[in-house]
Amino acid sequence: MQIQDKVVVVTGGANGIGRALCHKFAQEGAKAVVVSDVDKEHGMKVSKEIEPVKGGFIACNVAVEKDVRMLVDVATDTFGQVDIFCSNAGIGVAGGPEATDKDWQRSWEVNVMAHVYAARAVLPQMLERKEGCLVQTVSAAGMLTQIGSAPYSVTKHAAMGFAEWLAVTYGDQGIRVSALCPQGVRTNMLLNAEFGGGKFLMEGALEPEQVATEVVKAINEERFLVLPHPEVAKYFQNKANDYERWLRGMRKLQATMLPLKTN
Ligand SMILES: NC(=O)c1ccc[n+]([C@@H]2O[C@H](COP(=O)([O-])OP(=O)(O)OC[C@H]3O[C@@H](n4cnc5c(N)ncnc54)[C@H](O)[C@@H]3O)[C@@H](O)[C@H]2O)c1
């Protein structure tokens, strides 16, 4: 799919990867780029930055289904349709099983259910036209793991599972699905990461603009897997080829990052 003249919606568009996606879609000649986020101040700023491309800012908490439905309805009423929906907002919290239920639940709602709500709201019009593109920002953690954060690892795996399922189920009906799975990207999320893995990821971190370029390439090629860090494909193969060895390697990596808990 080409971006030219398409109507695009980006959640989590106020900062980081989402902001870079909004800029990139605008440069590529989108008809409209709707910036959406809970962060109104920065979201409005991004929508101004990409002018004269239309779209504006729509406040939406992706964890709330009626917000996501409203976002799709307003974008559709204003611009005629939604061609590309980038479900990009996400959160990371630290911890393992001891993380609070609140953190597990928040992670589930923002990192998984938001994609479900987006698909539920936007798929009917795309299926009717037999054309549409869903981009889900997952993470390399959804294919591998996230050192220091079980809620992030688990919910990103679930997001990957949902993206795969959508691609399998609707691929023959004109729906294109792309799953964005980067390692570190220099954004607020990485800079403020509470878990040890965040610092390790900084070393090979990409700029959000580099990631946005890869997303547009994948949309153009109608490709599922978007790996801005190509080495992730190799790690994924290693995991599939020899799970035990991969686990041993990950334990070694973890040992270099986190002090062992003694209590
Ligand atoms: N930065 C990385 O290293 C990295 C790596 C892999 C994947 N990701 C994923 O990329 C996506 C974007 O993250 P980022 O790195 O740009 O971080 P970021 O913190 O810069 O941006 C995330 C944006 O999502 C918004 N947001 C959070 N909760 C929301 C909600 N409930 N409703 C609407 N908006 C909400 C925030 O306000 C923010 O603008 C996330 O899904 C994240 O998991 C990031």
The ligand as a Gaussian input file, in Angstrom:
#p B3LYP/6-31G(d) Opt

LIG

0 1
 N       11.317000       2.796000      22.929000
 C       11.625000       1.511000      22.782000
 O       12.757000       1.107000      23.038000
 C       10.580000       0.545000      22.271000
 C       11.018000      -0.710000      21.826000
 C       10.077000      -1.613000      21.359000
 C        8.746000      -1.256000      21.316000
 N        8.342000      -0.038000      21.762000
 C        6.928000       0.285000      21.693000
 O        6.734000       1.444000      20.940000
 C        5.494000       2.061000      21.269000
 C        5.697000       3.539000      21.430000
 O        6.534000       3.770000      22.542000
 P        7.695000       4.887000      22.551000
 O        8.959000       4.194000      22.716000
 O        7.504000       5.830000      21.437000
 O        7.382000       5.560000      23.953000
 P        6.893000       6.999000      24.370000
 O        6.685000       6.907000      25.831000
 O        7.771000       8.046000      23.812000
 O        5.483000       7.142000      23.630000
 C        4.366000       6.417000      24.012000
 C        3.148000       7.267000      23.806000
 O        1.983000       6.494000      24.135000
 C        1.110000       7.325000      24.871000
 N        0.226000       6.516000      25.695000
 C        0.546000       5.755000      26.787000
 N       -0.564000       5.193000      27.292000
 C       -1.598000       5.577000      26.503000
 C       -2.972000       5.319000      26.514000
 N       -3.538000       4.566000      27.458000
 N       -3.746000       5.854000      25.529000
 C       -3.191000       6.641000      24.576000
 N       -1.880000       6.937000      24.516000
 C       -1.096000       6.410000      25.477000
 C        2.014000       8.226000      25.704000
 O        1.353000       9.403000      26.150000
 C        3.120000       8.512000      24.704000
 O        2.869000       9.659000      23.932000
 C        5.013000       1.322000      22.522000
 O        4.015000       0.392000      22.166000
 C        6.252000       0.606000      23.007000
 O        5.943000      -0.542000      23.754000
 C        9.238000       0.878000      22.227000

